Amino acid sequence: MNRLFGSKSTVPKPSLNDAVKNLDERVGALDVKLTKINAELSTYQQKISRIRDGPGKNALKQKALKLLRQRKQIEAQKDQLENQSWNMTQAQMTTDNLQNTMITIDAMKTTNKALKKTYGKIDIDKIEDLQDEMLDLIEKSNDLQEALSTSYDVPDDISESELDAELDALGEEMDFESELAESGAGVPSYLDQVGTDNLPTFIDEQPNEESASKIAE
């Protein structure tokens, strides 16, 4: 059968984009023709304006009328092709929008399946138990920190009167020590334990004979 009627054509069918491109090319070709006709009409118009009435002028007018009829036909054909191109463009836009819509719907379906599968593995009761356990651990940690920060051997309650009395006593003691230091009566405790005989000698002083003998002994 294939030998009699030929094999089935494998050439792909033209798409809307191909059809629109073909129409645009045809419109472009018509634009070229219209430009040429308009240039010829402009030349005839100049010649007609310079020629006196007569057979020559009438002949030029007939040629100009013929070009005008051709221009109107080409313009009508161009308008028809442009309308077809616009309709196909609209159809292509509608097709693209539908394809995008289907892609969005498919993506939503896939996402919903993944979400259902994920949420199906989650146990709300276990999550609540984990939260309760975490709160208990936080509370125990706070209790532990509070226990570690407890101060020892410190009276819990100290009244303001006791605090004022202690401060006054410290102030009087400091004033007393200052007065002793100014009068010279007060001697630091580390000097009380050192006698004059035990004071160190300076290197620059020459030792006397008695001291030298003692050192030699």
C-alpha atoms as one frame of an Amber mdcrd trajectory, in Angstrom:
protein
   0.000   0.000   0.000   2.817   2.404   0.791   4.284   1.745  -2.674   0.990
   2.635  -4.341   0.036   5.743  -2.371   3.410   6.746  -1.015   4.662   6.778
   2.534   3.119   8.950   5.217   4.682  12.420   5.373   6.947  12.988   8.364
   7.115  16.763   7.916   5.866  18.452  11.114   2.772  20.563  10.821   3.310
  24.335  11.046   2.627  25.922  14.379   0.844  29.185  15.115   4.186  30.906
  15.464   5.216  29.684  12.014   1.929  30.914  10.535   2.292  34.334  12.167
   5.867  34.613  10.914   4.745  33.739   7.381   1.995  36.385   7.477   4.410
  39.019   8.755   6.774  38.286   5.886   3.963  38.696   3.391   2.930  41.979
   4.979   6.539  43.152   4.710   6.594  42.314   1.011   3.384  44.304   0.472
   4.923  47.266   2.271   7.792  47.200  -0.236   5.300  47.277  -3.127   3.358
  50.154  -1.562   6.541  52.153  -1.127   7.405  51.650  -4.812   3.899  52.632
  -5.960   3.892  55.757  -3.799   7.245  56.796  -5.300   5.856  56.339  -8.855
   2.704  58.278  -7.979   4.835  61.119  -6.623   6.762  61.214  -9.952   3.522
  61.265 -11.986   2.126  64.000  -9.775   5.158  66.207 -10.446   4.988  65.589
 -14.207   1.237  66.231 -14.354   1.635  69.535 -12.502   4.163  70.755 -15.096
   2.354  69.628 -18.315  -0.375  71.550 -19.974  -3.744  70.002 -20.598  -3.739
  67.647 -23.508  -3.328  64.024 -24.577   0.052  63.684 -22.814  -1.343  64.867
 -19.509  -4.371  62.604 -19.807  -2.105  59.595 -20.455  -0.146  60.334 -17.321
  -3.381  60.619 -15.348  -4.504  57.197 -16.590  -1.250  55.636 -15.448  -1.578
  57.352 -12.084  -5.160  56.065 -11.705  -3.977  52.539 -12.488  -1.334  52.799
  -9.749  -3.933  54.121  -7.307  -6.161  51.091  -7.960  -3.186  48.760  -7.388
  -2.339  50.583  -4.170  -5.881  50.224  -2.857  -5.873  46.504  -3.643  -2.516
  45.997  -1.966  -3.626  48.029   1.079  -6.803  45.931   1.376  -4.762  42.728
   1.127  -2.307  44.066   3.700  -5.127  44.895   6.132  -6.533  41.388   5.704
  -3.155  39.754   6.389  -2.557  41.977   9.414  -5.962  41.000  10.830  -5.155
  37.326  10.309  -1.779  37.789  11.962  -3.388  39.544  14.935  -5.992  36.814
  15.348  -3.309  34.133  15.271  -1.217  36.085  17.734  -4.199  36.251  20.077
  -4.745  32.515  19.654  -1.060  31.877  20.404  -1.246  34.055  23.530  -4.326
  32.156  24.680  -2.571  28.838  24.066   0.507  29.992  25.991  -1.668  31.135
  28.898  -3.435  27.786  28.989  -0.108  25.941  28.960   1.189  28.098  31.793
  -2.020  27.461  33.713  -1.658  23.713  33.277   1.964  23.870  34.402   0.892
  25.807  37.503  -1.865  23.315  38.253   0.514  20.364  37.871   3.017  22.055
  40.180   0.291  22.661  42.772  -0.793  19.034  42.599   2.774  17.825  43.074
   3.281  20.210  46.000   0.038  19.112  47.649   1.055  15.477  47.379   4.436
  16.207  48.933   2.824  18.208  51.755   0.307  15.469  52.505   3.087  12.891
  52.527   5.194  15.014  54.870   2.382  15.935  57.244   1.321  12.302  57.341
   4.634  11.496  59.053   4.151  14.114  61.760   2.490  13.129  65.038   0.967
  16.167  66.734   0.789  14.374  70.096   4.525  13.651  69.988   5.251  17.295
  69.208   3.183  18.400  72.210   5.006  15.883  74.408   8.340  17.232  73.193
   7.259  20.782  74.028   6.168  19.759  77.524   9.450  17.926  78.069  11.417
  20.949  76.874   9.539  23.237  79.273  10.293  20.855  82.148  13.989  20.824
  81.255  14.084  24.619  81.085  12.419  24.852  84.489  14.901  22.374  86.006
  17.786  24.330  84.488  16.492  27.549  86.033  16.193  25.849  89.415  19.730
  24.536  89.116  21.135  27.958  88.227  19.293  29.521  91.128  20.678  26.887
  93.527  24.243  27.386  92.287  24.025  31.148  92.666  22.931  30.987  96.344
  25.262  32.896  98.708  26.388  31.283 102.015  27.010  32.798 105.506  25.255
  35.986 104.552  22.377  37.149 106.690  19.203  37.231 104.726  17.775  40.353
 106.311  19.819  43.472 107.041  17.883  46.520 108.088  18.739  50.011 106.940
  19.499  51.057 110.538  22.115  48.307 110.863  23.661  49.343 107.560  23.846
  52.997 108.678  25.437  51.982 111.978  28.109  49.909 110.258  28.937  52.738
 107.867  29.184  55.267 110.717  31.525  52.945 112.645  33.772  52.525 109.628
  33.867  56.283 109.155  34.859  56.958 112.767  37.612  54.331 112.582  39.062
  55.864 109.437  38.970  59.368 111.001  40.774  58.073 114.101  43.563  56.449
 112.065  43.954  59.643 110.045  44.392  61.728 113.224  47.017  59.299 114.563
  48.925  59.451 111.314  48.970  63.268 111.334  50.178  63.488 114.969  52.906
  60.872 114.441  51.645  58.800 117.367  50.601  56.014 115.190  53.296  53.621
 114.001  52.519  51.019 111.383  52.319  47.512 112.741  55.061  46.204 110.456
  57.468  48.734 112.009  56.542  47.791 115.587  58.024  44.345 115.090  61.381
  45.735 113.878  63.844  47.100 116.492  66.323  49.857 115.869  69.172  47.390
 116.331  67.783  45.222 113.592  67.520  48.015 111.014  69.629  47.299 107.927
  72.794  49.285 107.349  73.330  51.147 104.163  76.032  49.985 101.792  77.473
  53.492 101.497  78.303  53.603 105.278  81.737  52.310 106.374  81.398  49.603
 109.066  83.220  50.330 112.336  85.749  47.949 113.864  83.286  46.394 116.303
  80.817  45.720 113.529  83.551  44.322 111.325  84.699  41.945 114.043  81.193
  40.742 114.605  80.792  40.126 110.933  84.123  38.242 110.878  82.984  36.077
 113.817
